[in-house]
Amino acid sequence: MKKKFLLCFLLLLPFSAISNEVLKLDWIDLVPEQERNQFDAVGMPKVDHNGAQMQQSLVGGVRQELNGSMVKIPGFVIPLEGDDKVITEFLLVPYFGACIHVPPPPPNQIIYVKFKKGAPIQQLWDVIYIVGTLKTETINSELAETGYLIEGISLEEYDDE
């Protein structure tokens, strides 16, 4: 009886709760499957460049099943908090210039990163991987609303494998 209960309990736990495996994500993985038609083949939001939209589109959901997962995702950094040596809070975005040029991507394509130990500035000028715990949490910053938060553990050099 105890074995059956334990097996049922383990099957109900999210995979990330019983595994130390890091999920390697692409940006399209942050978009619920039923909304992926709003993105192009490489995972960039489809944008009407002829329109005059100047505000962030808040359309789009997050994937609740990823909440609490240990993840690794590539992106570009937009510094928010820190000093001339380290950045402790930043936005991670899927392409260069996102949130600087208007409009910013939708919230499910921007991740707010809190990096307690600080990320060295010299590592932040090109695309990097951030590794940490992903949370489905809305945060409003000066630049944009985000749909996810990562509590950063490490930065890694980007490789396109």
C-alpha positions in Angstrom: 0.0 0.0 0.0 2.8 2.4 0.9 4.6 1.7 -2.4 1.4 2.5 -4.4 0.9 5.7 -2.5 4.5 6.8 -3.0 4.3 6.0 -6.8 1.1 8.0 -7.1 2.7 10.9 -5.2 5.8 10.9 -7.4 3.7 10.8 -10.6 1.8 13.9 -9.4 5.0 15.9 -8.7 6.3 18.3 -11.4 9.3 16.7 -13.2 11.6 19.5 -12.0 10.7 18.7 -8.3 12.1 15.2 -8.6 15.0 15.9 -11.0 18.0 18.1 -10.9 18.0 18.3 -14.7 18.1 21.7 -16.2 15.6 22.3 -19.0 17.2 24.1 -21.9 14.6 26.4 -23.3 14.1 28.4 -26.4 12.0 31.6 -26.3 9.1 29.9 -28.1 9.0 27.4 -25.2 7.7 30.2 -23.0 4.6 30.7 -25.1 1.6 28.4 -24.6 1.2 26.1 -27.6 -2.2 27.5 -28.6 -0.6 31.0 -28.9 2.4 30.0 -31.0 0.8 31.1 -34.2 1.5 34.7 -33.1 5.2 34.0 -33.6 7.4 33.5 -36.6 9.4 30.3 -37.4 12.4 31.4 -35.3 10.3 32.4 -32.3 10.1 36.1 -32.8 6.7 37.9 -32.3 5.0 38.8 -35.5 5.0 42.5 -35.7 3.2 44.9 -38.0 6.0 47.3 -38.8 3.6 49.5 -40.8 1.4 50.1 -37.8 1.9 52.8 -35.2 1.8 50.7 -32.1 4.0 52.3 -29.5 3.0 50.3 -26.4 3.8 46.8 -25.4 1.2 44.2 -26.3 0.0 42.5 -23.2 -1.6 39.7 -25.1 -0.3 36.2 -24.4 -0.1 33.8 -21.5 2.6 32.0 -19.7 3.2 28.3 -19.2 2.3 27.6 -15.6 3.7 24.1 -15.8 7.2 25.6 -16.1 6.8 27.4 -12.7 9.6 26.2 -10.4 11.7 24.6 -13.1 15.4 24.8 -13.3 16.1 26.3 -16.7 18.8 27.5 -19.1 17.8 30.0 -21.7 19.8 32.3 -24.0 19.2 36.0 -24.3 20.4 39.6 -24.3 20.7 41.6 -21.1 19.1 45.0 -20.4 20.6 46.1 -17.0 18.3 47.5 -14.3 20.1 47.3 -11.0 23.8 47.2 -10.1 27.0 49.2 -10.3 30.0 49.6 -12.6 31.2 46.1 -11.7 28.1 43.8 -11.4 24.5 43.8 -12.4 22.0 42.3 -9.8 18.7 42.7 -11.7 18.1 42.8 -15.4 15.7 42.0 -18.2 16.5 39.0 -20.4 15.1 39.4 -23.9 15.2 37.2 -27.0 16.8 39.7 -29.4 19.1 42.6 -29.4 17.4 45.9 -28.9 14.2 44.5 -27.4 12.7 47.0 -24.8 15.0 49.7 -26.1 13.2 50.1 -29.4 9.4 50.3 -29.1 7.3 48.4 -28.7 8.8 45.8 -26.3 8.0 42.1 -26.9 4.9 40.7 -25.0 5.4 39.8 -21.3 5.9 36.1 -22.1 9.0 37.0 -24.1 10.7 39.1 -21.4 12.2 37.6 -18.2 13.0 39.6 -15.1 16.2 38.2 -13.7 17.4 38.6 -10.1 21.0 37.6 -9.7 21.9 37.9 -6.0 25.7 37.4 -6.4 25.7 39.8 -9.3 26.7 39.2 -12.9 30.0 40.7 -14.1 29.3 43.5 -16.5 32.0 42.4 -19.0 29.9 39.2 -19.7 26.7 41.1 -20.6 27.4 42.7 -24.0 26.6 39.7 -26.1 24.1 36.9 -26.0 24.5 34.7 -22.8 22.8 31.8 -21.1 21.1 32.4 -17.8 20.6 29.4 -15.5 18.2 29.5 -12.6 14.8 28.8 -11.2 12.0 30.0 -13.5 8.8 31.5 -11.9 5.6 32.5 -13.6 5.4 36.0 -12.0 4.4 39.3 -13.5 6.7 42.2 -12.8 6.3 45.7 -14.0 9.5 47.6 -14.7 10.1 51.1 -16.2 10.7 49.4 -19.6 8.1 46.7 -19.8 5.9 44.1 -18.1 7.4 40.7 -17.7 5.6 37.3 -17.5 8.5 35.4 -15.9 11.1 35.8 -13.2 14.4 33.8 -13.0 16.3 33.6 -9.8 19.7 33.4 -11.4 22.3 30.9 -10.3 24.9 31.2 -13.1 25.8 32.7 -16.4 27.2 30.7 -19.3 28.8 31.5 -22.6 26.4 31.1 -25.5 26.9 28.3 -27.9 24.4 27.7 -30.7 24.2 24.0 -30.4 
